Amino acid sequence: MIRRIIKRFLYFWQKRKCGFISQTAWLKPTVKVYRPKNLYMYDNTSLTDDTIIMNTRAKFIMKEGSASAIGLLVITGNHMKVK
């Protein structure tokens, strides 16, 4: 019962800060996301231990049924041209 309450609390906390997180998505406590509003996680997705997502301007989207490897590092951007 307590575990379910904690899981529900974490879900609402994550959802409030992030672009979209499905109820069946899972983030481990060691995951670091530098721009949560650009994080989108759909059904049955998970980010595992020591994952770092630096999504400065672009969105990071995990489609249904995907998971990250331990120690994943993702750096996104909009790749603007420099004149």
C-alpha positions, 0 to 999 in steps of 0.5 A: 500500500505504501509503495503504491502511494509513493509510486503515485506521488512520484508519478505526479511529481514527474508529470508536473515537471516534464513534457509528458510521462505515461503512467506506465513509464519509469524513471530510476532515482539516479536519472538526471534530466537537465530540461524536464519540460522537453522529456516525453516518455510513452507507455512501458518505457524506462530510464535506468541507472546513471542515465544523463539527458541533456536536452537543451532545446530539442525534445527527448522522446521515448516511444512505447516499449523502449528502455535505456542502457545503464549509463546512457548519455544523451545530448540534444540540441537544435544544431543551428548553423553558425555563419 
